[in-house]
Every structure is written in structure tokens, then in C-alpha cells.
Amino acid sequence: MTVGVAILDLSGEILNVNSFKEASRAKITRHIISYGRTVLVATDVHHPPKMVKKMAASLNSRIYFPDRDMAVIAKNELVDEYLYQQDQNSPLHRSRDNDDLIPQNAHERDALAAAIQCYKKYQKKLEQIERRTKNLDLTPEMIDDIKILVINEIPITKAINRTLDRLNHSNDIESSDTFKSGSNGNVSVKGSLNTQKSSEEDMPSETLNDLDAEISLETFSRLRNKLKSQEKQIINLQKKNSILESDIRRYQNEISQLENKIDKMQYQYSQNILHQREIATKTAIIRGIQEKYHHEKKLKEDLEEQLESIKRIRVMELSRETTPVKIIDSFSKDGIREAVNSRNIKKGDVVLLRNSQGGGSQTAALLVDSGVKAVITADKMSHHAKDEFERNMVPLLDEEDVDLKMADDFAVISTNDLDHEINKWGTNQKEKKKKEDRNKLLKIMDDYKTQRKRSSNNF
């Protein structure tokens, strides 16, 4: 198995991120304690694994676990945001090239996510401790001790007071050890100040000199040790400062390189945008030309078909045996106009109405005005349209009464049959008119007789 380990200090700084493949628990423990005392062991699952429990027990540490298992997306977002904040708040703290601080695999990412979530739970309290101990002249180790007490559920005030009491007690002991009397080790100078006058009078001068020498020697030794510690700390700070200055220069170089790269990318991006706009403009022009071409091509094909149809009709017109019949699809104003233009309907033509529905007297008048010779209908025509044709003596022939032969977008009919049907229609119209005239005459006579009869009755 592969184990991921991430270590944060009590200030939230990432100390190490690492992973171990098939490592023993002892090896992992040694790695952890090399960074200091362990306060909390965190895991990213709600039920801590047995190994985590054993690890926490061996480190004498509490276990932190989330309320529910952390999702992969949540862990990625948590780690990325935390690393970004670390960069923003302390850009010199870590380097992106430092593998100890950046997760290199999923195990290290999960470990770091668990540690970050654990730290965030205590972050407010830890920061509150930092603020409250800022002016108390405590060492970082003492502040960490206070944090550890608070993590172990000791109230902040109580933890601070406990640490201050321990510090005061330590100072009292140090003061007592430094200023002890020469006769016994249990009497301090503070206790002898009340009787200083009588003691100094009774104490021999040699004893006083020995006491001063002992006090001076111990004070010197303590100050020398303190000086050495401060010198060592100064050297460490100088080394760290040198490293940070080097990091600053490196970061500045990286920033300069990145800025140059950004400028190049922005220039390239602007060039790409201009190029894409130019392509889009030309594509639109090409698309417009293609649409116009297809439209013109379709128009050309329609005109060629019309021309071919007109040629065939013209050939049939020249033949006296058959007569072409030009087809009108819709008995409407638009349908008639379209047929007149596309099929070249003119005076003396015979037309076929595929659909007579919707046409009235005005629609019929359009065909009458065009001078058609006859109209063949495929269905029942309205009364008003029929009267308009009959009034202008335009023959109306039923498709069932004629022998039409369809040919593409027009039809043909035998000239003899056509003339026969036209004559037949004319004869019927004459008979119909005679009958109507006779009926009118009879009606006039009846009206006259009725009027005469009424006149004679009045006399």
C-alpha cells in the first residue's frame, strides 16, 4: 500500500508532503517525529482506518476525522485554494519546484486535504491565541504549548494563565538559584534583604567577596549562553535571509519571463482574433456567393425547363392533330399569374384547372381577360366563377368528358375532340339561352294576363 503524509505546523505552514510505498509504520513514525511533536492526526474519511488509529496511539495524539468522507472535487479545490493563499500571504515561503510542499500524487493530495481541513477547524482559535499572546513576551515554543493545551480542550485564558504561571515559577526558581546565600541553599537574597544591615555587619568581608564572585560568575555564564543562542539564531536568520533573497531574485526572473510570455501570448492571441475575424468575413462572403450561385442555378434550371416545355408546346401547336393544354395548379390570382408567366399562357390557349376550389368571379375574370379558348375543370367550380365564364362565352369542359393525355407539366388533347366538345358546349349554351328566353317570355305573358285580369275586376 501507498501511504500519503502531509505535515503542517500550528501556524498552518506546510512543512512536508510525502508518500511512502510499502513502508512500515515505524518508518512513517520516524518521518513524522523528525518534524516535531505531533498534536493531531487527521484523515479524510469519516471512519479512521486501523493504521491511523495505531499511528495516533503511538504518537500519543488525538485523531481528527470529517463528518463525512471528503469528495475528490472538494479535496482538489481545498488544496488548490490553500496553496494559492500560501503563495499570496507568504510568496517566499515555498517554491513551486519544491516537491516537499506540493502534492505529487493522489495519496499526497488526500493527506494534505485532511491536514488542511483539520487546521481550518482550529484556525480561528489558534489565530486568537497569536493575538492574545502578542505582547506577553512569550517564546514561540511557549505559544505552541498554549495552542496544544487549547487543542486538548483547555480554555484559552486558562491555557495562557497556566503557561504564564509556569514561566513565573521558572523565573522565581532561576532567581532563587542565582542569588542563593553562601551559608545554606535554602535562603534567598530576597529573604535576607529585610536583615541586610545586620547580616552585612556580622558577615566577614571574605564571605561577601566570595558571594559576589559566585553571583557574577553564574550571571556571566547565563548571559554567555544566551548570547551564544542569539548568535546562533542570528546566523540561522542570515542564512534564511540569504536563501529568501535568492528566492526573490529567482521569482523576479520568473515573473519577468512570465510577463514576456504573457505579452507574446497576448500579441499572438490578438493576431489570432484578427485572423479569425478575417476568415469569418471571407467565409460569410463565400457563403453569400454560394447561396447566390445556387439561386441563379435553380433559376436557370427552371427557365430551361420552361423553355423546353414551351418548345414542346410550340411543336404541338404547329401540329393540327393535337392541341396542348396548359396546366394551372391553383385557381387563385397568384396561381394564375404564376402559370401565365411560367407556362406562357396567352390568347387562344386551352387550360386545365387542377383545383377549382377558392376561385370566384374576379379570379375567373383573369382567365377571361387573358383570352383563353377553353377551360377544362377537374372538379366542381363555384357558381360565381362558372357564371363569369358563361357570360363571356368561355367554354367550360369537364375533364371526364375529354381524352386528356398528360405529358410532364402540360397535357394534350385531340384537336377534333376539343372542337367537338367546344361545339357541344356552345350548342348547350344556345339551348340553355333559348330556354331561359322562352321562360322569360312566358313569365312576361303571365304577368300581363294577371295585370289585365286585375284591371277588369276593378271595373
C-alpha positions as CSV (number, residue, x, y, z in Angstrom):
1,M,0.0,0.0,0.0
2,T,1.0,3.6,-0.5
3,V,0.6,6.0,2.4
4,G,0.4,9.8,2.0
5,V,1.7,12.0,4.7
6,A,1.3,15.8,5.0
7,I,2.7,17.8,7.9
8,L,1.5,21.3,9.0
9,D,2.7,23.3,12.0
10,L,0.4,25.1,14.4
11,S,0.6,28.3,12.3
12,G,-0.7,26.5,9.2
13,E,2.6,26.4,7.3
14,I,3.1,23.3,5.2
15,L,6.3,21.6,6.4
16,N,6.3,18.5,4.3
17,V,4.2,16.5,1.8
18,N,5.4,13.0,1.1
19,S,4.2,9.4,0.3
20,F,5.7,6.0,1.2
21,K,5.2,2.8,-0.7
22,E,5.1,-0.4,1.3
23,A,6.7,1.4,4.3
24,S,6.5,0.1,7.8
25,R,4.6,2.1,10.5
26,A,7.9,2.6,12.3
27,K,9.4,4.3,9.3
28,I,6.4,6.6,8.9
29,T,6.5,7.4,12.6
30,R,10.2,8.3,12.4
31,H,9.5,10.6,9.5
32,I,6.7,12.4,11.3
33,I,8.5,12.9,14.6
34,S,11.5,14.3,12.8
35,Y,9.4,17.5,12.3
36,G,8.5,17.8,16.0
37,R,5.8,16.8,18.4
38,T,2.6,15.5,16.9
39,V,-0.6,17.2,18.2
40,L,-3.3,15.9,15.8
41,V,-3.5,13.1,13.3
42,A,-6.1,13.8,10.6
43,T,-7.7,11.5,8.0
44,D,-10.0,12.3,5.0
45,V,-12.6,9.6,5.8
46,H,-15.3,9.6,8.4
47,H,-14.2,6.2,9.9
48,P,-10.5,6.4,10.5
49,P,-8.6,3.3,9.3
50,K,-6.9,1.0,11.8
51,M,-3.5,2.2,10.8
52,V,-4.4,5.8,11.5
53,K,-5.7,4.8,14.9
54,K,-2.5,2.9,15.7
55,M,-0.4,5.8,14.4
56,A,-2.2,8.3,16.7
57,A,-1.8,6.0,19.7
58,S,1.9,5.6,19.1
59,L,2.3,9.3,18.8
60,N,0.1,10.0,21.8
61,S,-2.1,12.2,19.6
62,R,-5.8,12.9,19.1
63,I,-7.5,11.9,15.8
64,Y,-9.4,14.3,13.6
65,F,-11.9,12.9,11.1
66,P,-14.5,14.7,9.0
67,D,-18.3,14.4,9.4
68,R,-18.4,12.5,6.1
69,D,-15.9,11.2,3.6
70,M,-14.3,14.1,1.6
71,A,-15.1,14.1,-2.1
72,V,-12.3,14.2,-4.7
73,I,-13.5,17.5,-6.1
74,A,-13.7,19.0,-2.7
75,K,-10.2,17.9,-1.8
76,N,-8.8,19.3,-5.1
77,E,-10.5,22.7,-4.5
78,L,-9.4,22.8,-0.8
79,V,-5.8,22.0,-1.6
80,D,-5.6,24.4,-4.6
81,E,-7.1,27.3,-2.7
82,Y,-4.9,26.7,0.3
83,L,-1.7,26.6,-1.8
84,Y,-2.8,29.7,-3.6
85,Q,-3.4,31.5,-0.3
86,Q,0.0,30.4,1.0
87,D,1.6,31.9,-2.2
88,Q,-0.3,35.1,-1.7
89,N,0.3,35.5,2.0
90,S,3.9,34.3,2.0
91,P,5.3,34.1,-1.5
92,L,8.8,33.4,-0.2
93,H,7.8,30.6,1.9
94,R,7.8,27.9,-0.7
95,S,8.9,27.2,-4.2
96,R,6.8,25.5,-6.8
97,D,9.8,23.4,-7.6
98,N,9.9,22.1,-4.0
99,D,8.4,18.6,-4.1
100,D,8.2,18.6,-0.3
101,L,5.4,21.2,-0.3
102,I,3.3,20.3,-3.4
103,P,1.3,17.0,-3.7
104,Q,2.7,14.8,-6.4
105,N,0.0,12.1,-6.4
106,A,-3.5,11.4,-5.2
107,H,-2.2,10.0,-1.9
108,E,-0.3,13.1,-1.0
109,R,-3.2,15.3,-2.1
110,D,-5.6,13.4,0.2
111,A,-3.3,13.6,3.1
112,L,-2.8,17.4,2.6
113,A,-6.5,17.9,2.2
114,A,-7.2,16.1,5.5
115,A,-4.5,18.2,7.3
116,I,-5.8,21.5,5.9
117,Q,-9.4,20.7,6.9
118,C,-8.2,19.8,10.4
119,Y,-6.2,23.0,10.7
120,K,-9.1,25.1,9.4
121,K,-11.3,23.7,12.2
122,Y,-8.9,25.1,14.9
123,Q,-7.6,28.1,12.8
124,K,-9.7,30.8,14.5
125,K,-8.7,29.7,18.0
126,L,-5.1,29.4,17.0
127,E,-5.1,32.9,15.5
128,Q,-6.9,34.2,18.6
129,I,-4.0,32.8,20.7
130,E,-1.5,34.5,18.5
131,R,-3.2,37.9,19.0
132,R,-3.7,37.5,22.8
133,T,0.0,36.4,23.4
134,K,1.5,39.0,21.1
135,N,2.6,41.4,23.9
136,L,3.3,38.8,26.6
137,D,6.9,38.3,25.7
138,L,6.5,34.5,25.2
139,T,8.8,32.4,23.2
140,P,7.3,30.6,20.1
141,E,7.7,27.3,22.0
142,M,5.5,28.6,24.8
143,I,2.9,29.9,22.4
144,D,2.8,26.4,20.8
145,D,2.3,24.9,24.2
146,I,-0.7,27.1,24.7
147,K,-2.1,26.0,21.3
148,I,-1.6,22.4,22.3
149,L,-3.5,22.9,25.5
150,V,-6.4,24.6,23.7
151,I,-6.5,21.8,21.1
152,N,-6.8,19.4,24.0
153,E,-9.9,21.3,25.1
154,I,-8.3,23.7,27.7
155,P,-9.9,27.2,27.5
156,I,-7.6,29.9,26.0
157,T,-7.5,32.1,29.1
158,K,-6.8,29.1,31.4
159,A,-4.1,27.8,29.0
160,I,-2.4,31.3,28.8
161,N,-2.5,31.7,32.6
162,R,-1.1,28.2,33.1
163,T,1.8,29.0,30.8
164,L,2.4,32.4,32.5
165,D,2.4,30.7,35.9
166,R,4.9,28.1,34.7
167,L,7.1,30.9,33.3
168,N,6.9,33.0,36.5
169,H,7.7,29.9,38.6
170,S,10.6,29.1,36.4
171,N,11.9,32.7,36.7
172,D,11.5,32.5,40.5
173,I,13.5,29.3,40.6
174,E,16.2,30.8,38.4
175,S,16.3,33.9,40.5
176,S,16.5,31.8,43.7
177,D,19.3,29.7,42.3
178,T,21.2,32.7,41.1
179,F,21.0,34.7,44.3
180,K,21.3,31.9,47.0
181,S,23.3,32.6,50.2
182,G,26.7,31.1,50.9
183,S,25.7,29.6,54.3
184,N,22.8,27.4,53.0
185,G,21.0,26.8,49.8
186,N,17.5,27.5,51.2
187,V,17.8,31.2,52.0
188,S,17.4,33.7,49.0
189,V,18.7,37.2,48.9
190,K,15.2,38.4,48.7
191,G,14.5,36.8,52.1
192,S,17.6,38.3,53.6
193,L,17.0,41.8,52.4
194,N,15.0,42.6,55.5
195,T,18.0,41.8,57.7
196,Q,20.6,43.1,55.2
197,K,22.0,45.6,57.5
198,S,22.6,43.3,60.5
199,S,23.8,40.5,58.2
200,E,26.3,42.6,56.4
201,E,27.7,43.8,59.7
202,D,28.1,40.3,61.1
203,M,29.3,38.7,57.8
204,P,33.0,38.6,57.1
205,S,34.3,40.6,54.1
206,E,35.8,37.4,52.6
207,T,32.4,35.7,52.6
208,L,30.9,38.7,50.9
209,N,33.6,38.8,48.2
210,D,33.1,35.0,47.5
211,L,29.3,35.6,47.2
212,D,29.7,38.4,44.8
213,A,32.2,36.4,42.7
214,E,29.8,33.4,42.6
215,I,26.9,35.6,41.6
216,S,28.9,37.3,38.9
217,L,30.2,34.0,37.5
218,E,26.7,32.5,37.3
219,T,25.3,35.7,35.7
220,F,28.1,35.8,33.2
221,S,27.6,32.1,32.3
222,R,23.9,32.6,31.8
223,L,24.4,35.7,29.7
224,R,27.1,34.0,27.7
225,N,24.9,31.1,26.9
226,K,22.1,33.4,26.0
227,L,24.5,35.4,23.7
228,K,25.6,32.2,22.0
229,S,22.0,31.2,21.4
230,Q,21.2,34.6,20.0
231,E,24.3,34.5,17.8
232,K,23.3,31.1,16.5
233,Q,19.8,32.4,15.9
234,I,21.3,35.4,14.0
235,I,23.4,33.1,11.8
236,N,20.3,31.0,11.0
237,L,18.3,34.1,10.2
238,Q,21.1,35.4,8.0
239,K,21.2,32.1,6.2
240,K,17.5,32.1,5.8
241,N,17.6,35.7,4.6
242,S,20.2,34.8,2.0
243,I,18.0,32.0,0.8
244,L,15.0,34.2,0.7
245,E,16.9,36.9,-1.2
246,S,18.0,34.2,-3.7
247,D,14.4,33.1,-4.0
248,I,13.3,36.7,-4.5
249,R,15.8,37.1,-7.4
250,R,14.6,33.8,-8.9
251,Y,11.0,34.8,-8.5
252,Q,11.7,38.1,-10.1
253,N,13.3,36.4,-13.1
254,E,10.4,34.0,-13.3
255,I,8.0,36.9,-13.1
256,S,9.9,38.7,-15.9
257,Q,9.9,35.6,-18.1
258,L,6.2,35.1,-17.4
259,E,5.4,38.7,-18.2
260,N,7.3,38.4,-21.5
261,K,5.5,35.1,-22.2
262,I,2.1,36.8,-21.4
263,D,3.0,39.7,-23.8
264,K,3.8,37.2,-26.6
265,M,0.7,35.2,-25.9
266,Q,-1.5,38.4,-25.9
267,Y,0.1,39.5,-29.2
268,Q,-0.4,36.1,-30.7
269,Y,-4.0,36.0,-29.3
270,S,-4.8,39.4,-30.9
271,Q,-3.3,38.2,-34.2
272,N,-5.4,35.0,-34.0
273,I,-8.5,37.1,-33.3
274,L,-7.8,39.3,-36.3
275,H,-7.1,36.2,-38.4
276,Q,-10.3,34.5,-37.3
277,R,-12.3,37.7,-38.0
278,E,-10.9,37.9,-41.5
279,I,-11.6,34.2,-42.0
280,A,-15.2,34.7,-40.7
281,T,-15.7,37.7,-43.0
282,K,-14.4,35.8,-46.1
283,T,-16.4,32.8,-45.1
284,A,-19.6,34.9,-45.0
285,I,-18.8,36.4,-48.4
286,I,-18.2,32.9,-49.8
287,R,-21.4,31.7,-48.3
288,G,-23.3,34.6,-49.8
289,I,-21.7,33.9,-53.2
290,Q,-22.6,30.2,-52.9
291,E,-26.2,31.0,-52.0
292,K,-26.4,33.4,-54.9
293,Y,-24.9,30.8,-57.2
294,H,-27.4,28.1,-56.1
295,H,-30.2,30.6,-56.5
296,E,-29.1,31.5,-60.0
297,K,-28.5,27.8,-60.8
298,K,-32.0,26.9,-59.7
299,L,-33.5,29.9,-61.7
300,K,-31.5,28.8,-64.7
301,E,-32.8,25.2,-64.4
302,D,-36.4,26.5,-64.0
303,L,-36.0,28.7,-67.1
304,E,-34.5,25.8,-69.1
305,E,-37.5,23.6,-68.1
306,Q,-39.9,26.3,-69.0
307,L,-38.1,26.9,-72.3
308,E,-38.2,23.2,-73.0
309,S,-41.8,23.0,-72.2
310,I,-42.6,26.0,-74.3
311,K,-40.7,24.4,-77.2
312,R,-42.7,21.2,-76.9
313,I,-45.9,23.1,-76.7
314,R,-44.9,25.1,-79.7
315,V,-44.3,22.0,-81.6
316,M,-47.7,20.7,-80.7
317,E,-49.3,24.0,-81.6
318,L,-47.8,23.7,-85.0
319,S,-49.3,20.2,-85.3
320,R,-53.0,20.4,-86.2
321,E,-53.9,16.9,-84.9
322,T,-53.4,17.7,-81.2
323,T,-53.8,20.8,-79.0
324,P,-51.6,21.5,-76.0
325,V,-53.4,22.0,-72.7
326,K,-51.5,24.3,-70.2
327,I,-52.0,23.4,-66.5
328,I,-52.9,25.8,-63.7
329,D,-52.3,24.2,-60.3
330,S,-54.3,26.6,-58.2
331,F,-57.4,28.6,-59.2
332,S,-56.3,31.8,-57.4
333,K,-54.9,35.1,-58.5
334,D,-51.3,34.1,-57.6
335,G,-51.7,30.7,-59.2
336,I,-53.0,32.2,-62.4
337,R,-50.2,34.8,-62.6
338,E,-47.5,32.2,-62.0
339,A,-48.9,29.9,-64.7
340,V,-49.2,32.8,-67.1
341,N,-45.5,33.6,-66.6
342,S,-44.1,30.1,-66.3
343,R,-46.2,28.4,-69.0
344,N,-46.6,31.3,-71.3
345,I,-50.4,31.3,-71.3
346,K,-51.8,33.5,-74.0
347,K,-54.8,34.2,-76.1
348,G,-56.3,31.1,-77.7
349,D,-54.8,28.6,-75.2
350,V,-56.6,25.8,-73.6
351,V,-56.0,25.5,-69.8
352,L,-56.7,22.8,-67.2
353,L,-57.6,23.8,-63.7
354,R,-56.3,21.0,-61.3
355,N,-58.1,22.6,-58.4
356,S,-61.1,24.9,-58.9
357,Q,-61.7,25.5,-55.2
358,G,-61.5,29.0,-53.9
359,G,-61.9,30.8,-57.2
360,G,-64.6,33.4,-57.7
361,S,-65.8,35.7,-60.4
362,Q,-62.7,38.0,-60.1
363,T,-60.4,35.0,-60.5
364,A,-62.3,33.8,-63.5
365,A,-62.1,37.3,-65.0
366,L,-58.3,37.0,-65.1
367,L,-58.5,34.0,-67.4
368,V,-61.2,35.6,-69.4
369,D,-59.1,38.7,-69.9
370,S,-56.1,36.5,-71.0
371,G,-58.3,35.3,-73.9
372,V,-58.2,31.6,-73.3
373,K,-60.0,29.4,-75.8
374,A,-61.4,26.9,-73.2
375,V,-61.1,25.9,-69.6
376,I,-61.1,22.3,-68.5
377,T,-62.0,21.6,-64.9
378,A,-61.1,18.6,-62.7
379,D,-63.7,19.3,-60.0
380,K,-66.8,21.4,-59.2
381,M,-66.4,25.1,-59.8
382,S,-68.1,27.8,-57.8
383,H,-71.4,29.3,-59.2
384,H,-70.0,32.8,-59.5
385,A,-66.9,31.7,-61.4
386,K,-69.0,29.5,-63.7
387,D,-71.4,32.4,-64.5
388,E,-68.4,34.6,-65.3
389,F,-67.1,32.2,-67.9
390,E,-70.5,31.5,-69.4
391,R,-71.4,35.2,-69.6
392,N,-68.2,35.8,-71.6
393,M,-68.7,32.6,-73.7
394,V,-65.6,30.8,-72.5
395,P,-66.3,27.1,-72.8
396,L,-66.1,25.1,-69.6
397,L,-65.3,21.4,-70.2
398,D,-65.3,18.6,-67.7
399,E,-62.1,16.5,-67.6
400,E,-64.1,13.3,-67.6
401,D,-65.7,14.3,-71.0
402,V,-62.4,14.8,-72.8
403,D,-59.5,12.4,-73.5
404,L,-56.5,14.2,-71.9
405,K,-53.0,12.8,-72.2
406,M,-50.6,14.1,-69.5
407,A,-47.0,15.0,-70.5
408,D,-44.8,16.3,-67.7
409,D,-46.1,19.7,-66.8
410,F,-48.7,20.0,-69.6
411,A,-51.3,17.8,-71.4
412,V,-52.5,17.3,-74.9
413,I,-55.9,16.7,-76.4
414,S,-57.0,15.7,-79.8
415,T,-57.9,18.8,-81.8
416,N,-61.0,17.1,-83.2
417,D,-62.2,16.1,-79.8
418,L,-61.6,19.5,-78.4
419,D,-63.5,21.2,-81.2
420,H,-66.4,18.7,-80.8
421,E,-66.6,19.4,-77.1
422,I,-66.4,23.1,-77.6
423,N,-69.2,22.9,-80.2
424,K,-71.2,20.7,-77.9
425,W,-70.8,23.2,-75.1
426,G,-71.8,26.1,-77.4
427,T,-74.9,24.2,-78.5
428,N,-75.9,23.5,-74.9
429,Q,-75.4,27.2,-74.1
430,K,-77.6,28.2,-77.0
431,E,-80.3,25.7,-75.9
432,K,-80.0,27.0,-72.4
433,K,-80.3,30.6,-73.5
434,K,-83.4,29.8,-75.7
435,K,-85.0,28.0,-72.7
436,E,-84.2,31.0,-70.5
437,D,-85.6,33.4,-73.1
438,R,-88.7,31.3,-73.5
439,N,-89.2,31.2,-69.8
440,K,-88.7,34.9,-69.6
441,L,-91.3,35.5,-72.4
442,L,-93.8,33.2,-70.7
443,K,-93.3,35.0,-67.4
444,I,-93.9,38.3,-69.1
445,M,-97.1,37.0,-70.7
446,D,-98.3,35.5,-67.4
447,D,-97.6,38.8,-65.7
448,Y,-99.5,40.7,-68.4
449,K,-102.6,38.4,-68.2
450,T,-102.6,38.7,-64.4
451,Q,-102.5,42.5,-64.7
452,R,-105.3,42.6,-67.2
453,K,-107.4,40.4,-65.1
454,R,-106.9,42.6,-62.1
455,S,-107.9,45.7,-64.2
456,S,-111.2,44.1,-65.4
457,N,-112.1,43.2,-61.9
458,N,-111.7,46.7,-60.8
459,F,-114.2,48.0,-63.4
